[in-house]
């Protein structure tokens, strides 16, 4: 059970970090 929660948190963190990187590159391209 603990490992499934850990995997879920890691996957969510990866999705959020990749989304932030994409938005940052998009903003820098717009400037």
C-alpha positions in Angstrom: 0.0 0.0 0.0 2.8 2.4 0.9 4.6 1.7 -2.4 1.5 2.5 -4.4 1.1 5.8 -2.7 4.8 6.6 -3.2 4.5 5.7 -6.9 1.4 7.9 -7.2 3.1 10.9 -5.6 6.2 10.4 -7.9 4.0 10.2 -11.0 2.0 13.3 -10.0 5.3 15.2 -9.3 6.7 14.2 -12.7 3.5 15.4 -14.4 3.5 18.8 -12.6 7.2 19.4 -13.2 6.9 18.6 -16.9 3.9 20.9 -17.1 5.8 23.7 -15.5 8.7 23.2 -17.8 6.4 23.3 -20.8 4.6 26.5 -19.6 8.0 28.2 -18.9 9.3 27.4 -22.3 6.1 28.6 -23.9 6.3 31.9 -22.0 9.9 32.4 -22.9 9.0 31.7 -26.6 6.2 34.3 -26.4 8.5 37.0 -25.1 
